[in-house]
Amino acid sequence: MEGLGAAASIIAVIELAAKVGSLCLEYSSAVKNARSDIERLVNQSESLKTTAHDLQKLLQGPHGARLETSQKLLGALNNTHSQLSGVTAKLKARLHLGRRARAMRRLGLRALEWPFESKEVEKIIANLQRDQTSFSAALQIDQATEILDIHSKIDLATLPAASGAAFDSHAEEHNAQCHPDTRTKLLRQIREWANDPQAENIFWLNGMAGTGKSTISRTVATSFAKDSLLGASFFFKRGEGDRGRAGLVFPTIARQLVQKIPALVHSIREAIDADPDVSKKALRDQFENLILQPLKSIHHTTGIAIVIDALDECDGDEDVKTIIALLAQANVLRSVCLRIFITSRPELPIRLGFKDVQGKYQGLALHQIPEQVVEQDISTFLAYELTRIKNKYDAQVPLDWPGEDNIQILVQMAVPLFIFAATVCRFVDDKGRSNPTKRLKTVLQYRTATRNSRLDKLDATYLPVLDQLTYGRTDQDKADVLAEFRNVVGPIVLLAQPLSVRSLARLLDVEPEDVHALLNSLHSVLDIPSVDDAPVRLFHLSFRDFLVDPAKRTMNEFWIDEAKYHKTLAERCIQVMEQQLKRDVCDLKEPGMLRSEVSQQTINAHLRPEVQYACQYWVYHLEESKYKIEDDDFVHTFLTSHLLHWLEALSLLRRLSDGALLIRTLLHAAQPDTASNFIKFLEDAEKFIRSHGSIMERALLQIYGSALIFSPALSEVRKQQWKERLPFIKSVIGTRDHWGAHQQTLEGHSQAVNAVAFSPDGKTLASGSRDKTIRLWDTVTGTYQRTLEGHIYAVNAVAFSPDGKTLASGSDDETIQLWDTATGTHQQTLEGYNQAVTAVAFSPDGKTLASGSGDETIRLWDTGTGTHQQTLKGHSQAVSVVAFSPDGKTLASGSWDKTIRLWDTVTGTHQQTLKGHNKAVSVVAFSPDGKTLASGSWDKTIRLWDTGTGTYQQTLEGHNKAVFAVAFSPDGKTLASGSDDKTIRLWDTGTGTYQQTLEGHNKAVFAVAFSPDGKTLASGSDDETIRLWDTATGTHQQTLEGHNNTVEGYGSYVTSQSDYIRAVAFLPDGNPGLDASRNQRLVGNILFVDGEWITRGGKNLLWLPPDFRASCTSVYDHTLVLGRPNCSAVQGRMMAIGCKSGQVFTIGFSCDI
């Protein structure tokens, strides 16, 4: 190969590797005594060929010429080529048989012999592996170079990470690793697992608090990193923000992986491009798109390890179990050998999580390690550390210090808690104390009498440190020190995330010097940084356990009353917010500025760390304090004055979606008999967030604009917060007085919404539309989450599986699509129909999917495999709907043939036919108890049927056009119906009486669905919107003079399509009014109604909710107001707007707008 370049040499190697593989296969059928050698040589040839292919792609890429490392591989390539040439020649020589040998083979006699000894094969494979390792190293280095190119670069800023979570972060750098002579057998076992290609993907190491799990994790991560095996690490830490939550686990790991394995950059970049908010999505979504799929897309010849420490310190039991379940999916990877090392306490959620993935992990409990091994390791650690301390202090300690006997006493005090040994050594080495000899004697005084008592061992771990605070003091001094300790250390151990000394002092309203003075004596148990802006951390969570353990209340004078100090923190958080929060806290000045346009630097400059902390965690501390809220107390007073300020801060912190949940938490803490006014305010605040959450997240200052002025005039929030409105708004007339049933409108579809469905947990709403898409929505704020695209014609039906993980959709394109709801990815397509799929429904156990079609049949599908199980025939026209009974034994189907049919889902046999409608049946639904079936029809009626006998019970009449949708509330007491008459009606199922009508859609209502808690009703309409309704109220929304159709206008008049003319005029006193007797010429400032915004000078001023959008324009003396043709009127500071809904309202603006 002399004279050939690297690219040409690689091609030659690839060809030879392929040739070796094919020749070996010829031998495999004829040679029996060398099968193992042949198989190994084939595997090595294939592996080498794959690596060479990857190298070839890189060198032939646009930057191949500048990839220096790969270009310098000629030596290794020549060696490989020579080795493969020799093997090929020897294999070919034996295959060229003479006449006699071929004759023997025709007679069935073995004449072909394997030309290599086993030792030769070993040497060949070793040489090839050595060269392949060189290729892989060059590949990684040059991929890292290529990633710098602008076309391959990923902006890591778009992939957020939990600060301090990596094993080598600044937050972890001072934490200990195993002494070289300790944990040797365990570390060797972990190393063997990581290198064993046949081992399980997960190794779970568990043990109780203080047994050294995190130290082992750091040691394992360091070892893996030195051997280029470590891909990523995440060290959980309760109370440290994102390190204590699951939300950024996978983005953090992905960010580290892409830095270690540049080949991942393309897949991860594609995931981020496809969904820039992927890091905020559900854990399954994150794992699938940022970890699993990218790893599937590469071929990595060396192993990759991920280290996850202290999983038990992750908040949220369900999140913990989800993380375990997702990581167990790593066993599907074939192109990458992924190993995941996890440590935790053996807490119940974690045990349950691993129980669900039985057989997919290797486990070891630290208490299973023989006690003598643990004793020896602790003894080794203590001897080493105390010798180091002796050398450090030299003349201050005796020559024989500390003495073997003392070390053995310490060992017995420690076993099995390594945290004891570490804390004792920090205490003895504390420069601020007396000399080491006295400090060691202090520790030995706490020798435990009961060796196996964990509580006693924690006493012996921490009391030597804490008792020094009060030693030798008078009773009064001692009481003062203990009070100061609780007032400072109590909050530190209870914080939801750590704060710096400076921020802590501000939060607690104490001087930083006072905090430092106390903490200076606690370096043995707290990680206290030398700079004021770095957070104070616990060295170990067991210190918190020791301080707050209820069993120690009477025994431990340092005991901290959790409830008391949580309340203290809640009070201080509120006081900080009262002092710091205000309208437009970041001084944006632009009411239409989007949240996405506000930089993090701006937020940090105006919201200091303790303020950000207070906004996010004050409700948590209040809840943990068990405090019962009453009218006019500090909580009530704060929210009635600062609710909008708090919501603005949450929006800035991207936590607004938590707002409604936190309000709900406060409702649970309010005393019904003594907090009636506060409860009324909270309920109103919850409606305020749910109704306006979408715009408050998008443009945060609209909290004081659109959200406030378009809330009902008698809303508690609007009444008490009206003074906080945007300064250019003077008055608003014509909005409703009370909250109506309508909560919010979800916009985004470009054609009719045919179907809606709530997820089982009620947090997500799915909508299917004639625009061929499915959309998923956050039901709390109404914000759009993602679009599912794949159908090529209208989507007619959507349904969630009972576990919420899968969404099924049926379409005019004759297919059913199954989607992963966490990731939005398409799972599979179910085909077989030759006409539109009109209905889909999951069985209660989720194992079966039923579908109805225009071809007059119902099909049942196995959801696990996607296979068609059976076809149910009987209808004589198109099937419009299918529904399973709650027990899953019966399937109901409705058809254009005017009948409902009931089917046995096990046998597929027809049970009975329900007749009574005189037009097509459009919808059916079972009551929650399965005893009643409701059906809606084009004959304008709903019928109720007894499912046991099939007898007709009653008819519900009231709609004046076809009924397209029905749904039972979860308690079965209410039935909702949607109709072509644009309304939704609610009915009492016990009596059949009509309860109320929900109006707001301006076209036919095609779908209705109750949320799992029954409090919200969703409706989908031909008007391209989804509306959410409060089922408890249903109060009619006030309209101004009640137009019954779209408001239009021309000249100085406003008219409705019914031609009933009314003039919008401004009365002589300057106030707006409706005056049918006069017209008036209007002159004033130029304002534009531009779609969903009122604008001025090209800047957005006020967002208009869907029900309040203008339907017209008007021009007076060069004063122009633009909407859609034709009806808004402005006079100076007044604007009157006529809406599609038939509503007319006016807004008064200030002169200087």
DAMO-V10923 format. One line per field, one symbol per residue. ss: DSSP state (H for helix, E for strand, - for the rest). Layout:
ss=???
This chain:
ss=-----HHHHHHHHHHHHHHHHHHHHHHH------HHHHHHHHHHHHHHHHHHHHHHHHH----HHH-HHHH--HHHHHHHHHHHHHHHHHHHHHH---HHHHHHHH-----------HHHHHHHHHHHHHHHHHHHHHHHHHHHHH---------HHH-------------------------HHHHHHHHHHHH------EEEEE------HHHHHHHHHHHHHH---EEEEEE----EHHHH----HHHHHHHHHHHH-HHHHHHHHHHHHH---HHH--HHHHHHHHHHHHHH-------EEEEEE-HHH---HHHHHHHHHHHHHHHH-----EEEEEEE---HHHHHHHHH----EEEEEHHH--HHHHHHHHHHHHHHHHHHHHHHHHHH-------HHHHHHHHHHH---HHHHHHHHHHH-------HHHHHHHHH---------HHHHHHHHHHHHHHHHH----HHHHHHHHHHHHHHHHHHHH--E--EHHHHHHHH---HHHHHHHH------EE-------E-EE--HHHHHHHH-HHH---------HHHHHHHHHHHHHHHHHHH--------------HHH--HHHHHHH--HHHHHHHHHHHHHHHHH---E----HHHHHHHHHHHHHHHHHHH----HHHHHHHHHHHHHE-----HHHHHHHHHHHHHHHHHHHHHHH-HHHH--HHHH------HHHHHHHHH----EEEEE--------EEEEEE-----EEEEEE-----EEEEEE---EEEEEE-----EEEEEE-----EEEEEE-----EEEEEE----EEEEE-----EEEEE------EEEEEE-----EEEEEE---EEEEEE-----EEEEEE-----EEEEEE-----EEEEEE---EEEEEE-----EEEEEE-----EEEEEE-----EEEEEE---EEEEEE-----EEEEEE-----EEEEEE-----EEEEEE---EEEEEE-----EEEEEE-----EEEEEE-----EEEEEE---EEEEEE----------------EEEE--EEEE----EEEEEE-----EEE-------------EEE--EEEE--EEEEE--HHH-E---EEE--EEE------EEEE--EEEEEE----EEEEEE----
